[in-house]
Amino acid sequence: MASALAPFDAAGLKPSRRASLEPLARSQVHPLGLDTKAATPERPSRVVHAKKTSYVVRMPNQLRTMFASALLAAACSGNESGEAAGGGTDTSTGGAGGQMASTGSGGSGGGGGSEYPVYPGCAAPATTFTRTVYVDPAAGDTGDGSEAKPFGSLASTLAKKMIAPGDHVILLPGDHGALQVSKYSNPELENATTWTWFDFQPGATAAGLSIGDMAFWLITGAEVSASRAQVMGALYTVNSSHDVVLVDAHLYTVKDSTGWIVKDWLEAADGVFLRNGSCLSVGRTKIVNTRFGIAILSDGMARPATSMKVLVQGSEIANFSGDGLRPIASDVIIRDNYVHDVYVNDADGDTNHDDGVQMWALNGATYDNILIERNWIQETTDAKRPLQNDLQGISQFDGISTNVVIRDNVVLAGAYHGIALYGCQDSTIDHNTVGNPGSNTNQLWVGVFDLKDGTPSKGLTVTDNAATTFNFSPLTTVFVNTNNIDVLDPVATYTTFDKASMVFNLAPKVGSVLAGKGAGSSLKEPPASLP
């Protein structure tokens, strides 16, 4: 069953998305240590330490009524009925309660049966707000926050401490500036116990968004764009905060990267960086033309400090030059995302080995309970474009993570490691499809390996996968390996596997090696790109 953040809803309507994007500021600390030794299938070069950013966006108001009626009982209406004047009672709907049921064993369930899903057990965004205030960058500094006399830009309004917890803040079209909020700049917002809704309207943009030490923020419809230098790394950063939900955002360094050279890709802004904190969500967000996509980082060493309760769902990471996603924390769900088109490689001067999803645990840290489910990862959608790169799919090369579930994903890439776990424990790789759509002849594998110090993986279950080959360490203990099917000829196996046009339908052909075997992902074709 499609999740609440799937590209299309139950009635076949595509949730609307903001057309414009604005930059979100990233954490001040973004050390990226690179191991520059040459990568090999057995020993890839690796990122030693890194951090990421995140952003938030929301559905335009004019579509919320239509979307709500189409979903009927999904309880996600957003029609506004609050008073227009600043300080008036706001009864507009900011999100529905309820959360997704847990799905399957070995990993957490999904976010919520609402317009703004959250990690299981986290608070759903409020449905009513204390007052409605309007913010218009074209207005002067003498407004009272009413619709008739709005406050100025959001940056100036926050600086003047005119926003209070419980507000529904309607951001009118225009440039709201670079937004940086913390307990030092806005102590009045630090210990909030009620939700504040930052409601970007079409045409409202920001030049970066950095949120530190905040709580109960709903951010919708944000368009964020900036250079890496402007945001010190990432367009959207959330640091040491809890209950922050970002939905329907569009983040980009530039809208159109046609003509970019290697230097541009290496110096692009990152997308999202979520560091520490808990109950953080990114949904239906499109990240385009960035260095890295989304990074989730806990500075803790073990539970409970490593638990972040992060949900990344229904989003798209397109045109990137580093890694798509990095879940470096406990209690993380990466679900129903579309990750595609990686640029620049070693020969171009990029020393990072690029992955669709990369995990690691360094310096003795351990991470637990990571679910990676129903994602489509594809290294390129255009075989003729410049600056191609061989992408690795879903991997963990360093340290120990436990209870990792990699389920029902598609990986179409060319750098050997389709799905690879080194030293993981009590983890599952189930019903995934892995293949090579590129021009090289590398055989992408699903693999279970020992750590680099020789410590074997243990408690691994690898079942019902389809891949070019499988590579399992004989030292792995408590190992279940059933119904994993080698697909040596994808053209003969799948309905459509056209490398030249990059068109794929992964339904098995009648009589093929997969026919009737029940192996491989339920995903057959790539999702539609977000607007």
N, C-alpha and C positions, 0 to 999 in steps of 0.2 A: 504494500500500500504506500502511495506517495506520501512523503512527509509534508508538514505544513509549509515548509520553505522550498518545496519542489518548484521547478520552473513554472509549472502550470497548476492551478488549483483544481478542486474536484469538479468544477463546472466547466473546465477547459479554458478559463480566463487566465492570462498571464498577469501576475502582479505587476503593477506599474513600477517604474524606476526613474529616479531623477536623471535628467539628460546631462546636467552639468556637474562638474566635479571641482572640489576644492581641496587644498592640501591640509593634512593633519600633522601637527608637530610631533616629533618623536622624542624619546627619552634622551636626556643629555648624555647618557652613557651608552655607547654602541660599539664596544670593542669587538672587532672581527679578526680573530687570529687565524691565519691560513697556513695549513701544512702544504708546502709547495713541492713536495716530492711527487714524482710522476705517479699518476694513478694507474693501477693495473686491475684486472678482474678480481684478483685475490686481495689486493691491498690498494683500495682507492685512496686518493688524496682526500683529506677530510678537513672540515671546518672545526677548529678547536673550541671556539666560543663565539656566540653571536646572540643578537637580540632582535626582536621585531616590533612591528607596530600594528595598530588596528584602527578601523574607521567605522563610522556608522552612517546609515542613511534610511530614508523612509518613503513610503508611498505618498504621491501627491494627493492632497485632500480631495480634489475633484473626482478621483477614482475610488475613494474609500467607500462611498455609499454603494456603488455598483459592485465592488468586490465583496462587501458584506452580504448583500442580498444574494449574490451568486453562491456564497458559501453557506447560506442559510444558518444552520445550527453551529457553524464554526465560531461564532461569537467574536468576530473580528471587525465590527463596524467602527468607523472613525468619524461619523458625522458630528459636526460641532453644533452644540446648542447652548454654549455658554454665553454670558453677556459680553458684548463687544468692548465695553469700557474696561480700562485697566483696573485691576482689583476686584472685578466682578467674579461671581462664582462660575467655575468652569465645569460643565458636565460632559465635556467632550470625551470620547472614548480614546484612551491611550493604548489599550491592548486588552486582550482577554485573559482571564485566569485559566487555570488548568495547565497540565503539563503532559508531555507525551509519555505513553507507557514505555516501560523498559522493554528492550527488544533483545532477546537471546541471552545466552550465558557468556561469561567471560568478559563482558564489557558493559558500559553504562547504556541506558536507553537514551532516547532523543529528547529534544527540548520541550515543546509544548504544543498542545492543540490550539494555538492562538496565533494572532497575527505576528506576535513577537515572542517566539519560543525561547525558552531558557533551559539551562542544564537542569536535570531532575533534582528536585529538592530546593531549587532557588526560587526566589519570589518572582511572580509574574508582574509586569508593569501595571501600574494603577489604571483604573478606568475613569476616575474623576480627579479633578485638580482644584486647588484652592481658588485660584484666580487665573485669568488670561491676561497676558501682557503682549504687546506688539513691539517689534524691534525693526527699525528701518534705517539702513545705512545712509539713505538720502535725507533723513530728518536731522534736525539740529539737536542740540543738547538740552533743550528746554521742555521736552515732551514729558508726559505723565504716564506713558505706557498704554494709553488707550488706543483704540483703532484710529481715532481722529488725530491724536497727538502722540505718536509712538516715540519710544526711546530711540537713540541713535544706534550705531552698529553694536553687535553683540560684544565685541572686544571692549568698546567704551562703556557699555552698560554693565558688564562684569567688573570693570575697573572701578566704577562708581558704586558697586555693590547694590545694584538695583534689582537683582534677582534673588528670590527667596525659595527655599525648599517648598515643594508643592505647587510651583508655578507651571502653567502651560505657556511656554515662550514661543510665539509665532514669529519666525524669522522671515521677513519680507525680502523680495529680490534685491540683489546687490552684493557687494563685497563686504563681508563682515570681519575681514582681517585675519591675522594670525591669532588663534585663541590658545592661551596658556592659563590653566586654572589649577591651583593647588591650595593646600591648607595655609600656605603663607600669603598668597595673593587674595584668597577668598575664604577666610576662616569661618565666615557665616554659613558656608555651604558644606563644611567638612563633616559634621556629625548629623547629616540629614537622616530622618527616619521616614520621610515621605518622598514619593517620586517627583522629579522635575523633568518636564518634557521639553526638549529642544527640537522644535518642529520646523525644519527647513522647508520653505516653499520653493516651487520651481523658480530657478534663477538666483536663489540665495546661495552664496558660495563662501568658502573660507580658504585661507592660505595656510592651513595646518591646524590641527587640533591636538592639544596635549592636556591630558586630564590626570591629575595626581591627587591621591588621598580623598577622593570623592565617593559618594554612595547614592544609589537610587537615581541614576540618570537614564532616561530614554532619549536617544538621539535618532531622528528619522529624516531621511531624504537629503542627507548632506552631500554636497558636491565639493570635493577637496582637491586642490591642485597646488603644487609648489615644487621648487627644485630641492635637491638633497641638501644643499647649503642652507636654504631658508628654514628647513624643518629639522636640521641637524640629524638627518637620517630618515625617519618615517613620517608619512603623512598623518597618521593617526596613532597616538600613543595613549595607553591607559596604564598607569603605574600605581601600585599599592592601593587600588580602589576595589569596591565591591558593588555588585548589582548594577552593572553598566551594560545597557543593551543598545546595540548599534545595528540599524536595519536600513536596507534600501539605499546604500551609499554608492557613490561613484568616486573612486580615487584614482588619480593618475599624475604622472610627472608632466606629460603633455598629452593632449588628446590624440595627436597623430605623430607616430614615430617614423613615418616614411622618410627615408634619407638619413636616419640615425647611423652613425658610425660606431665602432667599438667603444670609443671613449664615452659616448653618450650613454650606452647601455651600462657601462661600469660605474658611471657617476649618477645614474638615475636615483630618485628617491625610493625608499622602501615603502611598502604599503601600510601594514599594521604591526604594531608591537604591543603585546600585552605582557606586562611584567608584574609578577606577584599578584596579590589580590585574589578575589574569588567571585564566582557567579558573573562571568563576563561572556557576552554573546556577540557574535557577528553573523548577520543573516542577510541573504539576498543582496550581497554587496559585490560590486564589480571593481576589480583592481587591475589597472591596465598600464603598461609601459613603465615598469618599475624594476629595480634591482632584485630585491626579494619581495615575496608576497606577504605572508602572515607568519609572524613568530610569536610563540607563547613560551615564556621563560619563567620558571620559578628559581629563586636563589636558594631555596631550601635544600637540605641534603637527604631528608627522609620524611615520611609521614609524621605528623600532619602538616608539616611546613611546606611540603611539595604540592599539596592539593590546591588546585586553582578552579576547578569546576567550570571549564570553558566549553562552550558550544560554538563551532563554526559550521554553518549549514547553508546549503542552497546558494553558495557564492561562486564567483568566477574569478580566476587569476589568469590573465592572458598577457602574453608578451612580457616576459621577465628574463633576467639574465643570471639569477642565482638559484635559490631553492623556492619552490612554491609555498610549502608550509613546513614549519618546524615546531612540533609539539614537544617541548622540553619541560614537562611538568606532569603531575599526576591528575587523574580525573579530567580527561579531555575527550571530547567527541568531535571527530572530523567527518562530516556526513554530507552526501549529495552535492559535492562540489565539482566544478569543471576546471581543470588545471591544464593549460595548453600553451604551446609556442614559447620554447626557451631559445634564447639567443646567445651568441658568442661562445667560443670554446678555448681550449688550451692554446691552440695555434694562434688564436687572436690575442692572446695575452691574459686570458681569464684563468686564474689559478684555482678558483673554486670548482669542485666537482658538483654538478647541479643535480638535484633530486626533486621529484614531484612532492614527496613527503619525506623528511629526514628527521630521525630521532637520535639522541645520544644521551649518555649519562656519564659525566666526567668527574674526576676528583673524589670518587667514592660516593657520589650521589646515586640514589636509586629512585626510579619513577614507576608508577603503578596505575593500572586501569586506564588504558588508552584505546579507544575504539575508532578505527578508520574504516568507514563503511560506505559503499555505493558511490564512490568517487570515480570520475573518468579522467585519466591522466594521459595526455598525448603530447609528445615532444614537438610536433609541428602539424599544422593543418594546411600547409602550403609547401609542397616539395620543391618549389622553384624559388622561394624567397632567399635572400642573402643571410649570412651569418647563422647558419644552422648549427645545432649542437646535439650530441648524443646525451639523452637524459637518462638518469637512473630513476626507478619508479618509487617504491616505498621501502625505506631502509633504516636499519640501526646498526652501526658499525662499532660503536664504543660504549662500554659500560653495561650495566644490568638494568633492564626494565622487566617488570612482571605484569602478567595479565594484560598483554597486548592482544587485541583482536583485530585482524585485518580480513575483512569479509566483504565479498560481493563487489569488488572493485575491478576496473579495467585499466591496465597499464599497456600503452603502446609506445615503446621507446627503444633505444638502440644501444644502451651502455651496460649490457650483461645483467646487472642487478635489476630484474623486474620487481621482485619482492625478496628482500634479504634481511634476515635477522641473525645478528651475532651475539651469542651469549644471553639471549632472552630466556625467561623462565615462565612456565605455566601459561603459555600463549598459544594462539590459534591463527592459522592461515587457512581460510575456508572459502570455496566457491569464488575464486578470482580468475580472471582471464588475462594472460600476459602474452604479448606478441611484439614483433619488430616491424614497424611500418617504414623504416628508413632505407637508405641505399646501401648500408653495410650488411654484412652477413652474420653479425653477432647473434648468438643464440641466447635469448633472454631466459633467465631461469627464475624459478621460485626456489630459494635456498635457505638452509639452516646451517649456521657455521659456529665454530668455536670463537671465543674472544681472542684477541691478539696475544694475550698471555697464555693461551692454551686452555682456559677454562671452557668446558663445553656448555652448550645450551642444554636445558632439561625441561621436561614436562611440555613438549611441543606436540600439538595436534595439527597435522597438515592433511586436509581432506578436500576432494572434489574440485581441484584446481585444473585449469587448462593452461599450459605453457609450452614454450619451445623445448625446454628441458628442465630437469630438476636436479638440484645439487645439495645433498645432505651429508653433513659430517657423520662419520660412523661412531663418533664418540658421544653423540647426543643421547641423553638418557631419558627414559620414560617417553618414548617417541611413538606417535600414531601416524601412519602414512598409508592412506587408503584412497583409492579411486582418483589418483592424480594422473592426468592424461597428457602424454606428449603430443603436441601439434607441430609436426615438422613441415607441413605444407598448409599454411593458412588459407591459400587461395582455394585449395581443394576441400578445405574443412568448413569455412564460413560462407554464408550467403553472398557477402561482398567483402573483398579484402583488396582494395585497389590502391596500391601505394602511389601511383602516378597522380591520381586525383584526390587522394586522401579521403576516400569515401569508404565507410565501413558499416557492415551489418553483421554482427557476430552471432547471429542465429546459426546453428549447425545445419549444414546441408544434409539432405536425406542420404543415408548410407555412408556418411563421413565417420572419421574416427571418434567424433564426439556424439554422434547421433544416438539418442536413447541412453546416454551414460549419466546424465544428470550433473555433469561437471561444468565448471566455468561460471561466470557472472550472469546474473539475471539482466544486466544492462546489455543491450544489443547495439544501440546506436548512440552517438554522442548527444548530449543535451543541447537544446537551442542556446545560443549565446544570449546573455542578458542584454537588455537595451543599453 
